[in-house]
Amino acid sequence: MNAERALSKLGAAALRYAEHGWHVFPLRPRDKKPLLGGGAGFLAATADLAQVRAWWTEHPNANVGLWPGQSGLAVVDLDGPVGAQNAIALGLFSQPTLACVTGREDGGRHLYFRRPDFALSNCDIGDKIDVRCDGGYVVLPPSVHPSGAVYRWEGAFEDLSDIPPIALAAMRAAQGRIDRGESQVTGAPRREARDVAFQEAIDEGGRNNALTRYAGRLLAKGLAEDETLQLVAAVNTAHCKPPLPQSEVNALVANIATREIRKRTTATGTTLALVDEPEALPAFSDMAAEQIARARSLLDRDVRLAPRWAWSDLDRLVGAMMPGDLLVVGSLMGNGKSTILMSQMDAFAKAAIPTLYVPLEVDPAICRLRWAAWKLELDVKHAIRQEWERLPEGAREMIDCTLAEQEQNAYVNFVADKRLTLGGVVAWCRRAKDDYGARVVMLDHLHRLDYGLDAASRRVNVTEVVRRLKDAARELGIVLIAAAQLNRSSDPIDAYTAPVLARLKESAGIAEEADVVLMLSRRLKGELPDKWQSRLHAGSISELDLAEPGTMVVTCRKHRLDDSALNRAVLLSVENGKLRQRAPSWRIHD
């Protein structure tokens, strides 16, 4: 009991389900996607109390997923009023059973039944009526829906009933279609899977070996675990005499999937993707024609309309921002990432360039207050703390007027979500592009995205996320500017050294995909205090005592189109959070 009390509310619920014999696994917080890395998914679900406790000790905010089939359950998912209405004809409300109210705004509901005595894959048995049993999973209370709603139970565990006859017949029919190869699984792996012939019955002594080889072949071809489970279950039903119990088939596929993932995982944590060769490749002449047409369209673009950097020296060094570009601004904490993004964002607003700002560290309302105080050259911290006595008279009224101007100026919008996955960012980019023609998206900052996986896979995940963000920028024709964190150094004057690319956290993927990487640092005073190193170590002076006041160094560490820009820098003046031109470009020698 003490261990259970130490767990979060979600963890304690997961433990109770496991004690009841249900097979559970962690999902991402406020999400329906599996949290575990390496592609384990729902096949990692377990009723082992120690494993469940370990998962939710490490991830206390993880939602709770259930593998129904392995838990002796079948779950019918009713999507909204349409699903509920169609469920009546199937007799799904003819007898009471355990139910769960989901987080759907239109009133989704899960109905829990005892699983049937045959393999039951993911299938639909009516409009807006889906079944989850052996080949899928559901979300359990008290998980939190992405909308913020909390899943909740209706009824008790002992209310479980058998599947009503009409619905059971519909499930048999749906499973029969799957067994005949009429499932929704598509693509080359599925076609090859159907080519595997089991012409003769598999006798009792050969069932495990035959199904293990079959599962291994499917997984090695890159078929997803849930699809593999459906196919193996179908072969078991059709060819094994007698069929293995479905729980044994589930365990067999789970074990093979785990083994296959381990085979494909490198020492650095990378899971190698297995992708079939394309069925057909285009002719070289067609590719050349398409590429030349695109090249000509690039020449037709009016670069005079391209977004520019707000400071002339930096603009001359780096050049215009073209649609599809990914620009990364790297900095240690406190060295000016948000300052340069806010200043550039204001420049976009003045130039009437539609911009979306994605603040993942700071509440968007605070961002708007910062922007208002910044424009008025007021001390931001005093404004946010409402220390009006420390600000000029009428400061509150001036900020109110500036906020009203922000409302009227629709060129800059702030995303409200502070926990965003890659999919969430791309969705907001599309929304901004469609709704008000956004040309620039500013992400503050890249490492605050919800990557969802364990720490060992984080580097790989960041690389993949950056690649997909770059793809989204190309597809939507937008400029993406992303701030990024740096790895810290033990050097006491680290903040005053222009960082190299390798200092970026998870630097490989970021550096490879970015078109331009700018690094921010401070500048040392021309004359340092006597014995500054020993005094710094002793704590008699601080790092700030070494800094040239109000100076930001912006160094170009990567430029895809212009090698002459590399390792050159500009100086900007920082005054009350505002950046201004400082001095001509100068060269940094590594």
C-alpha positions as CSV (number, residue, x, y, z in Angstrom):
1,M,0.0,0.0,0.0
2,N,2.9,2.4,0.8
3,A,4.3,1.9,-2.7
4,E,0.9,2.6,-4.2
5,R,0.4,5.8,-2.2
6,A,3.8,6.9,-3.5
7,L,2.6,6.7,-7.1
8,S,0.7,9.4,-8.9
9,K,-3.0,9.1,-9.4
10,L,-2.5,7.6,-12.8
11,G,0.2,5.2,-11.5
12,A,-2.0,4.0,-8.7
13,A,-4.8,3.3,-11.1
14,A,-2.5,1.4,-13.4
15,L,-1.4,-0.7,-10.5
16,R,-5.0,-1.5,-9.5
17,Y,-5.7,-2.6,-13.0
18,A,-2.7,-4.9,-13.0
19,E,-3.7,-6.4,-9.7
20,H,-7.1,-7.2,-11.3
21,G,-5.2,-9.1,-14.1
22,W,-5.5,-6.5,-16.8
23,H,-2.5,-5.9,-19.1
24,V,-1.6,-2.2,-19.0
25,F,1.2,0.0,-20.5
26,P,2.1,3.7,-20.4
27,L,0.9,6.2,-23.0
28,R,2.2,9.7,-23.5
29,P,0.8,12.3,-21.1
30,R,-2.4,13.8,-22.4
31,D,-2.1,11.6,-25.5
32,K,-3.2,8.3,-26.9
33,K,0.2,7.2,-28.3
34,P,2.4,4.6,-26.6
35,L,5.2,6.1,-24.5
36,L,7.7,3.3,-24.6
37,G,10.5,3.5,-27.1
38,G,11.7,1.0,-29.6
39,G,8.3,0.4,-31.1
40,A,7.1,-1.8,-28.2
41,G,3.6,-0.3,-28.2
42,F,0.7,-2.2,-26.7
43,L,2.6,-5.6,-27.1
44,A,4.6,-4.5,-24.0
45,A,1.4,-4.4,-21.9
46,T,1.7,-6.5,-18.7
47,A,0.0,-7.4,-15.4
48,D,3.4,-7.6,-13.7
49,L,3.1,-5.3,-10.7
50,A,6.8,-4.5,-10.4
51,Q,7.0,-3.5,-14.1
52,V,3.9,-1.4,-13.8
53,R,5.2,0.3,-10.7
54,A,8.5,1.0,-12.4
55,W,6.9,2.6,-15.5
56,W,4.7,5.0,-13.5
57,T,7.5,5.8,-11.1
58,E,9.6,7.0,-14.0
59,H,6.6,8.5,-15.9
60,P,4.1,9.7,-13.2
61,N,2.0,11.6,-15.7
62,A,1.7,8.9,-18.3
63,N,-1.8,8.0,-19.4
64,V,-2.9,4.3,-19.0
65,G,-3.3,2.0,-22.0
66,L,-5.0,-1.4,-21.9
67,W,-4.5,-4.4,-24.2
68,P,-8.0,-5.8,-24.0
69,G,-7.5,-9.2,-25.7
70,Q,-4.7,-10.2,-23.4
71,S,-6.8,-9.1,-20.4
72,G,-9.8,-11.3,-21.4
73,L,-11.8,-8.3,-22.7
74,A,-13.2,-7.0,-25.9
75,V,-14.0,-3.2,-26.0
76,V,-16.5,-1.6,-28.4
77,D,-15.7,2.0,-29.2
78,L,-18.8,4.2,-30.0
79,D,-17.9,7.5,-31.7
80,G,-20.4,10.1,-30.7
81,P,-24.1,10.2,-31.2
82,V,-24.0,8.3,-34.5
83,G,-22.1,5.4,-32.9
84,A,-24.5,5.3,-30.0
85,Q,-27.5,5.3,-32.2
86,N,-26.2,2.5,-34.4
87,A,-25.2,0.4,-31.4
88,I,-28.9,0.0,-30.5
89,A,-29.6,-2.2,-33.6
90,L,-26.6,-4.4,-32.6
91,G,-28.1,-5.0,-29.1
92,L,-25.1,-3.4,-27.4
93,F,-27.4,-1.7,-24.9
94,S,-29.6,-4.7,-24.4
95,Q,-27.9,-5.5,-21.1
96,P,-25.8,-3.5,-18.7
97,T,-22.0,-3.7,-18.8
98,L,-19.0,-1.8,-17.7
99,A,-18.5,1.4,-19.7
100,C,-16.1,4.3,-19.9
101,V,-16.8,7.9,-21.0
102,T,-14.0,9.1,-23.2
103,G,-12.7,12.6,-23.7
104,R,-14.4,13.2,-27.0
105,E,-16.4,16.4,-27.1
106,D,-19.2,14.6,-28.9
107,G,-19.7,12.0,-26.2
108,G,-17.6,9.0,-27.1
109,R,-18.0,5.8,-25.0
110,H,-16.2,2.5,-24.6
111,L,-18.3,-0.6,-23.8
112,Y,-16.4,-3.5,-22.0
113,F,-17.4,-7.1,-22.6
114,R,-15.8,-10.5,-21.9
115,R,-13.7,-11.5,-24.9
116,P,-15.2,-14.1,-27.3
117,D,-13.7,-17.6,-27.8
118,F,-12.1,-16.7,-31.2
119,A,-9.3,-14.4,-32.3
120,L,-10.7,-10.9,-32.7
121,S,-8.7,-8.3,-34.5
122,N,-9.3,-4.6,-34.8
123,C,-12.4,-4.2,-36.9
124,D,-15.5,-2.1,-37.3
125,I,-19.0,-3.6,-37.0
126,G,-21.0,-0.5,-37.9
127,D,-20.8,3.2,-38.7
128,K,-18.7,4.8,-35.9
129,I,-18.5,1.4,-34.1
130,D,-15.0,-0.1,-33.7
131,V,-13.8,-3.1,-31.8
132,R,-10.5,-3.4,-29.9
133,C,-9.5,-6.8,-28.7
134,D,-6.4,-8.8,-29.7
135,G,-5.0,-6.3,-32.2
136,G,-5.2,-3.0,-30.5
137,Y,-5.6,-1.0,-27.3
138,V,-7.8,1.5,-25.5
139,V,-7.2,4.3,-23.0
140,L,-8.2,3.7,-19.3
141,P,-9.5,6.2,-16.7
142,P,-8.3,8.4,-15.2
143,S,-6.2,9.2,-18.3
144,V,-6.4,12.8,-19.7
145,H,-7.6,13.2,-23.2
146,P,-5.7,15.7,-25.4
147,S,-8.7,18.0,-25.0
148,G,-8.1,18.1,-21.3
149,A,-11.1,16.0,-20.4
150,V,-10.6,13.0,-18.1
151,Y,-11.7,9.5,-18.9
152,R,-14.2,8.1,-16.3
153,W,-15.9,4.9,-15.5
154,E,-19.6,4.1,-15.6
155,G,-20.3,1.0,-13.6
156,A,-18.0,-1.4,-11.7
157,F,-15.7,-4.3,-12.8
158,E,-18.2,-6.9,-11.8
159,D,-20.7,-5.4,-14.3
160,L,-18.9,-7.0,-17.2
161,S,-21.2,-9.0,-19.5
162,D,-20.9,-11.3,-22.5
163,I,-21.1,-9.8,-26.0
164,P,-24.8,-9.6,-27.1
165,P,-25.6,-12.1,-29.8
166,I,-26.2,-9.7,-32.7
167,A,-23.0,-7.8,-32.0
168,L,-21.1,-11.2,-31.6
169,A,-22.3,-12.3,-35.0
170,A,-21.2,-9.0,-36.6
171,M,-17.7,-9.5,-35.0
172,R,-17.5,-13.1,-36.4
173,A,-18.3,-11.7,-39.8
174,A,-15.8,-8.9,-39.6
175,Q,-13.1,-11.4,-38.4
176,G,-13.9,-13.7,-41.2
177,R,-13.2,-11.0,-43.7
178,I,-9.9,-10.3,-42.0
179,D,-9.0,-14.0,-42.1
180,R,-9.7,-14.1,-45.8
181,G,-7.2,-11.3,-46.4
182,E,-9.8,-8.5,-46.7
183,S,-8.5,-6.4,-43.8
184,Q,-7.5,-2.8,-44.1
185,V,-3.8,-3.7,-43.9
186,T,-2.3,-2.4,-47.2
187,G,1.0,-2.1,-48.9
188,A,3.8,-4.4,-50.1
189,P,4.4,-6.1,-46.7
190,R,0.7,-7.0,-46.5
191,R,0.7,-8.4,-50.1
192,E,3.7,-10.5,-49.4
193,A,2.2,-11.7,-46.2
194,R,-0.8,-13.0,-48.1
195,D,1.5,-14.8,-50.4
196,V,2.6,-17.1,-47.6
197,A,0.9,-20.4,-48.3
198,F,-0.2,-22.8,-45.6
199,Q,-1.6,-25.4,-47.8
200,E,-1.8,-28.1,-45.2
201,A,-3.0,-28.2,-41.6
202,I,-0.5,-27.4,-38.9
203,D,-0.6,-30.2,-36.4
204,E,-0.4,-29.7,-32.6
205,G,3.3,-30.3,-32.4
206,G,4.3,-27.8,-35.0
207,R,2.0,-24.8,-34.2
208,N,4.5,-22.7,-32.1
209,N,7.3,-23.2,-34.6
210,A,5.2,-22.4,-37.6
211,L,3.6,-19.3,-36.1
212,T,6.9,-18.1,-34.7
213,R,8.6,-18.3,-38.1
214,Y,5.6,-16.6,-39.8
215,A,5.6,-13.7,-37.2
216,G,9.3,-13.3,-37.5
217,R,9.1,-13.0,-41.3
218,L,6.3,-10.4,-41.2
219,L,8.1,-8.3,-38.6
220,A,11.4,-8.5,-40.4
221,K,9.6,-7.1,-43.5
222,G,8.6,-4.0,-41.5
223,L,4.9,-4.9,-40.9
224,A,3.5,-3.2,-37.7
225,E,3.0,-5.4,-34.6
226,D,-0.7,-5.0,-34.6
227,E,-1.0,-6.0,-38.2
228,T,1.3,-8.9,-37.7
229,L,-0.8,-10.1,-34.8
230,Q,-3.9,-10.0,-37.0
231,L,-2.3,-12.1,-39.7
232,V,-0.8,-14.6,-37.3
233,A,-4.1,-15.0,-35.5
234,A,-5.8,-15.6,-38.8
235,V,-3.4,-18.4,-39.7
236,N,-3.8,-19.9,-36.3
237,T,-7.6,-20.0,-36.7
238,A,-7.5,-21.3,-40.3
239,H,-4.6,-23.8,-40.3
240,C,-3.7,-24.9,-36.7
241,K,-5.5,-28.1,-35.7
242,P,-6.5,-27.3,-33.0
243,P,-5.8,-23.6,-32.8
244,L,-3.5,-22.2,-30.0
245,P,-5.4,-20.2,-27.4
246,Q,-5.4,-16.6,-28.4
247,S,-3.5,-15.5,-25.3
248,E,-0.6,-17.7,-26.4
249,V,-0.7,-16.2,-29.9
250,N,-0.6,-12.7,-28.3
251,A,2.4,-13.7,-26.1
252,L,4.2,-15.3,-29.1
253,V,3.9,-12.2,-31.3
254,A,4.9,-9.9,-28.4
255,N,8.0,-11.9,-27.8
256,I,9.0,-12.0,-31.4
257,A,8.3,-8.2,-31.8
258,T,10.5,-7.4,-28.8
259,R,13.3,-9.6,-30.2
260,E,13.0,-8.1,-33.7
261,I,13.3,-4.5,-32.3
262,R,16.4,-5.5,-30.3
263,K,18.0,-6.8,-33.5
264,R,17.3,-3.5,-35.3
265,T,18.5,-1.3,-32.4
266,T,22.0,0.0,-32.6
267,A,24.4,0.7,-29.7
268,T,23.4,4.4,-29.9
269,G,19.7,3.7,-29.5
270,T,18.8,4.1,-33.1
271,T,16.0,1.8,-34.4
272,L,16.7,1.1,-38.0
273,A,13.8,1.5,-40.3
274,L,13.0,-1.4,-42.6
275,V,11.4,-0.1,-45.8
276,D,10.5,-2.1,-48.8
277,E,11.9,-1.0,-52.2
278,P,9.4,1.1,-54.2
279,E,7.4,-0.8,-56.7
280,A,8.3,1.5,-59.6
281,L,10.8,4.3,-60.1
282,P,10.3,7.2,-62.5
283,A,12.2,7.6,-65.7
284,F,15.2,9.8,-65.5
285,S,13.9,12.0,-68.3
286,D,10.7,12.6,-66.3
287,M,12.7,13.5,-63.2
288,A,14.9,15.9,-65.1
289,A,11.9,17.7,-66.6
290,E,10.2,18.0,-63.2
291,Q,13.3,19.3,-61.5
292,I,14.0,21.8,-64.2
293,A,10.5,23.1,-64.0
294,R,10.9,23.5,-60.2
295,A,14.2,25.3,-60.7
296,R,12.6,27.8,-63.1
297,S,9.8,28.4,-60.6
298,L,12.4,29.2,-58.0
299,L,13.9,31.8,-60.4
300,D,10.5,33.4,-60.8
301,R,10.1,34.1,-57.1
302,D,10.2,37.8,-56.0
303,V,13.0,37.7,-53.4
304,R,12.2,41.3,-52.6
305,L,9.3,40.0,-50.6
306,A,11.3,37.5,-48.6
307,P,11.5,38.0,-44.9
308,R,14.8,39.7,-43.8
309,W,16.8,40.0,-40.6
310,A,16.0,43.2,-38.7
311,W,19.7,44.2,-38.4
312,S,21.5,45.3,-41.5
313,D,24.9,43.6,-40.7
314,L,23.2,40.3,-39.9
315,D,21.0,40.6,-42.9
316,R,24.1,41.1,-45.2
317,L,25.9,38.2,-43.5
318,V,23.1,35.7,-43.7
319,G,20.8,36.9,-46.5
320,A,17.1,36.6,-47.1
321,M,14.9,33.9,-45.6
322,M,13.5,31.8,-48.4
323,P,10.4,29.6,-48.2
324,G,11.3,26.1,-47.0
325,D,14.3,27.4,-45.0
326,L,15.0,26.1,-41.5
327,L,17.0,28.6,-39.4
328,V,18.3,27.6,-35.9
329,V,19.3,30.0,-33.2
330,G,21.4,28.3,-30.5
331,S,22.2,29.7,-27.1
332,L,22.9,28.8,-23.5
333,M,20.1,29.7,-21.1
334,G,20.1,33.4,-20.5
335,N,22.2,34.3,-23.5
336,G,19.4,35.8,-25.5
337,K,17.4,33.2,-27.5
338,S,14.0,34.7,-26.6
339,T,15.4,38.3,-26.9
340,I,16.5,37.8,-30.5
341,L,13.3,36.0,-31.5
342,M,11.0,38.6,-29.9
343,S,13.0,41.4,-31.6
344,Q,12.8,39.6,-35.0
345,M,9.1,38.9,-34.5
346,D,8.4,42.6,-33.9
347,A,10.2,43.4,-37.1
348,F,8.0,40.9,-39.0
349,A,4.9,42.6,-37.5
350,K,6.1,46.0,-38.7
351,A,6.8,44.6,-42.2
352,A,3.3,43.1,-42.3
353,I,4.7,39.5,-42.6
354,P,2.2,37.0,-41.2
355,T,4.0,35.1,-38.4
356,L,3.1,32.3,-36.0
357,Y,5.0,32.3,-32.7
358,V,5.1,29.0,-30.7
359,P,6.2,29.7,-27.1
360,L,6.9,26.4,-25.4
361,E,8.6,27.9,-22.3
362,V,6.5,30.9,-21.5
363,D,2.7,31.4,-21.3
364,P,1.5,33.1,-24.5
365,A,-0.3,35.8,-22.4
366,I,3.1,36.6,-20.7
367,C,4.6,36.7,-24.2
368,R,2.1,39.4,-25.2
369,L,2.8,41.4,-22.0
370,R,6.5,41.1,-22.7
371,W,6.0,42.3,-26.3
372,A,3.9,45.3,-25.1
373,A,6.4,46.3,-22.4
374,W,9.3,45.8,-24.8
375,K,7.8,48.1,-27.5
376,L,7.3,50.8,-24.8
377,E,10.8,50.3,-23.5
378,L,9.5,49.5,-20.1
379,D,11.1,47.1,-17.7
380,V,9.4,43.8,-18.5
381,K,9.7,42.2,-15.1
382,H,8.1,45.2,-13.3
383,A,5.2,45.2,-15.8
384,I,4.5,41.5,-15.4
385,R,4.8,41.8,-11.6
386,Q,2.5,44.9,-11.7
387,E,5.1,47.0,-9.9
388,W,3.7,50.2,-11.3
389,E,5.4,52.4,-8.7
390,R,8.7,51.4,-10.3
391,L,7.5,52.3,-13.8
392,P,6.7,55.7,-15.4
393,E,3.3,57.2,-14.7
394,G,0.6,55.8,-17.0
395,A,2.5,52.6,-17.7
396,R,-0.5,50.4,-17.2
397,E,-2.6,52.4,-19.6
398,M,0.1,52.5,-22.2
399,I,0.5,48.7,-22.0
400,D,-3.3,48.3,-22.4
401,C,-3.2,50.4,-25.5
402,T,-0.3,48.4,-26.9
403,L,-2.2,45.1,-26.2
404,A,-5.2,46.6,-28.1
405,E,-2.8,47.3,-31.0
406,Q,-1.7,43.6,-30.9
407,E,-5.3,42.5,-31.2
408,Q,-5.9,44.8,-34.2
409,N,-2.6,43.7,-35.9
410,A,-3.4,40.2,-37.0
411,Y,0.1,39.6,-38.4
412,V,1.5,37.8,-35.3
413,N,-0.3,35.1,-33.5
414,F,0.8,33.0,-30.5
415,V,0.0,29.3,-30.1
416,A,-1.9,28.5,-26.8
417,D,-0.6,24.9,-26.3
418,K,2.6,24.7,-24.2
419,R,3.0,20.9,-24.6
420,L,3.2,20.2,-28.3
421,T,4.3,17.1,-30.2
422,L,5.7,17.2,-33.7
423,G,2.2,16.6,-35.1
424,G,0.8,19.5,-33.0
425,V,3.4,21.9,-34.4
426,V,2.8,20.9,-38.0
427,A,-1.0,21.1,-37.4
428,W,-0.6,24.7,-36.1
429,C,1.7,25.6,-39.1
430,R,-1.0,24.3,-41.5
431,R,-3.7,26.2,-39.6
432,A,-1.7,29.4,-39.7
433,K,-0.9,29.0,-43.3
434,D,-4.5,28.4,-44.2
435,D,-6.2,30.9,-41.9
436,Y,-4.0,34.0,-42.4
437,G,-1.3,33.1,-44.8
438,A,1.5,32.7,-42.3
439,R,4.9,33.0,-43.9
440,V,7.1,32.5,-40.9
441,V,6.8,30.2,-37.9
442,M,9.0,30.8,-34.8
443,L,9.5,27.9,-32.4
444,D,10.8,28.8,-28.9
445,H,12.4,26.4,-28.4
446,L,13.1,23.1,-30.2
447,H,14.1,21.0,-27.1
448,R,10.9,21.8,-25.3
449,L,8.8,19.8,-27.7
450,D,7.1,16.7,-26.3
451,Y,9.2,13.9,-27.7
452,G,7.5,11.3,-25.6
453,L,10.1,8.6,-25.7
454,D,12.6,7.5,-23.1
455,A,15.9,9.4,-22.7
456,A,18.0,6.8,-24.6
457,S,15.9,7.4,-27.7
458,R,15.7,11.2,-27.4
459,R,18.7,12.0,-29.6
460,V,17.3,9.9,-32.4
461,N,13.9,11.4,-31.9
462,V,15.1,15.0,-32.1
463,T,16.9,14.2,-35.4
464,E,13.7,12.7,-36.9
465,V,11.6,15.7,-35.6
466,V,13.9,18.2,-37.2
467,R,13.8,16.4,-40.5
468,R,10.0,16.4,-40.5
469,L,9.9,20.0,-39.5
470,K,12.1,20.8,-42.4
471,D,9.8,18.7,-44.7
472,A,6.8,20.7,-43.4
473,A,8.6,24.0,-44.1
474,R,9.2,22.9,-47.7
475,E,5.7,21.6,-48.2
476,L,4.0,24.7,-46.8
477,G,6.4,27.2,-48.3
478,I,7.1,28.8,-44.9
479,V,10.3,29.9,-43.1
480,L,10.8,28.1,-39.8
481,I,13.0,29.7,-37.2
482,A,13.7,27.5,-34.2
483,A,15.6,28.3,-31.0
484,A,17.7,25.4,-29.6
485,Q,19.6,24.8,-26.4
486,L,23.3,24.1,-26.0
487,N,25.1,21.6,-23.9
488,R,26.8,23.2,-20.9
489,S,30.5,23.3,-20.4
490,S,32.5,23.4,-17.1
491,D,34.5,26.4,-18.5
492,P,33.6,29.4,-16.2
493,I,33.6,31.7,-19.2
494,D,31.6,29.4,-21.4
495,A,29.0,32.0,-22.0
496,Y,31.6,34.3,-23.6
497,T,32.8,31.8,-26.2
498,A,31.1,31.6,-29.6
499,P,29.7,28.0,-29.6
500,V,30.5,25.5,-32.3
501,L,27.8,23.3,-33.9
502,A,28.7,20.3,-31.7
503,R,27.5,22.3,-28.7
504,L,23.8,22.0,-29.9
505,K,21.9,19.4,-27.9
506,E,21.4,16.4,-30.1
507,S,23.4,18.4,-32.6
508,A,23.8,15.9,-35.5
509,G,20.2,16.0,-36.9
510,I,19.8,19.7,-36.2
511,A,23.0,20.7,-37.9
512,E,22.4,18.5,-40.9
513,E,18.9,19.7,-41.6
514,A,19.2,23.4,-40.8
515,D,20.0,25.8,-43.6
516,V,21.4,28.4,-41.3
517,V,22.7,28.0,-37.7
518,L,23.3,31.1,-35.6
519,M,25.0,30.9,-32.2
520,L,24.6,33.5,-29.5
521,S,27.1,34.5,-26.9
522,R,28.3,37.4,-24.7
523,R,31.5,39.4,-25.1
524,L,34.3,39.7,-22.6
525,K,35.4,43.1,-21.5
526,G,38.5,44.5,-23.2
527,E,40.2,44.8,-19.8
528,L,39.5,42.0,-17.3
529,P,39.9,42.4,-13.6
530,D,43.2,41.4,-12.0
531,K,43.5,37.7,-11.3
532,W,40.0,37.3,-12.7
533,Q,40.2,33.5,-13.0
534,S,41.1,32.8,-9.4
535,R,38.6,35.4,-8.2
536,L,35.9,33.9,-10.3
537,H,36.6,30.4,-8.9
538,A,36.7,31.9,-5.4
539,G,33.3,33.6,-6.0
540,S,34.5,37.1,-5.2
541,I,33.4,38.1,-8.7
542,S,30.7,36.7,-11.0
543,E,30.6,35.9,-14.7
544,L,28.6,39.1,-15.3
545,D,31.6,41.2,-14.0
546,L,33.5,39.9,-17.0
547,A,30.9,40.8,-19.6
548,E,30.9,43.8,-21.9
549,P,27.6,45.4,-20.9
550,G,24.7,45.2,-23.3
551,T,26.4,43.3,-26.0
552,M,25.2,40.2,-27.9
553,V,27.5,38.3,-30.3
554,V,25.7,36.5,-33.2
555,T,28.0,34.0,-34.9
556,C,27.1,32.1,-38.1
557,R,28.2,28.5,-37.7
558,K,26.4,27.1,-40.8
559,H,25.2,28.5,-44.0
560,R,24.0,26.0,-46.6
561,L,24.5,28.5,-49.5
562,D,27.4,30.7,-48.4
563,D,30.6,29.3,-47.0
564,S,32.0,32.8,-46.7
565,A,29.5,33.5,-43.9
566,L,30.9,30.8,-41.7
567,N,32.5,31.8,-38.4
568,R,31.8,35.4,-39.0
569,A,29.8,37.4,-36.4
570,V,28.0,40.6,-35.8
571,L,27.6,42.6,-32.6
572,L,24.2,43.8,-31.4
573,S,23.5,46.1,-28.5
574,V,21.0,44.9,-25.9
575,E,19.1,47.6,-24.0
576,N,16.1,46.7,-21.9
577,G,15.5,43.6,-24.0
578,K,15.8,45.4,-27.4
579,L,18.5,44.6,-29.9
580,R,20.1,47.3,-32.1
581,Q,22.9,47.5,-34.6
582,R,26.2,47.7,-32.9
583,A,29.3,47.4,-35.1
584,P,30.6,46.0,-38.4
585,S,31.1,42.3,-39.0
586,W,34.2,40.8,-37.5
587,R,35.8,37.3,-37.7
588,I,36.0,34.7,-35.0
589,H,38.9,32.3,-35.2
590,D,38.2,28.8,-33.7
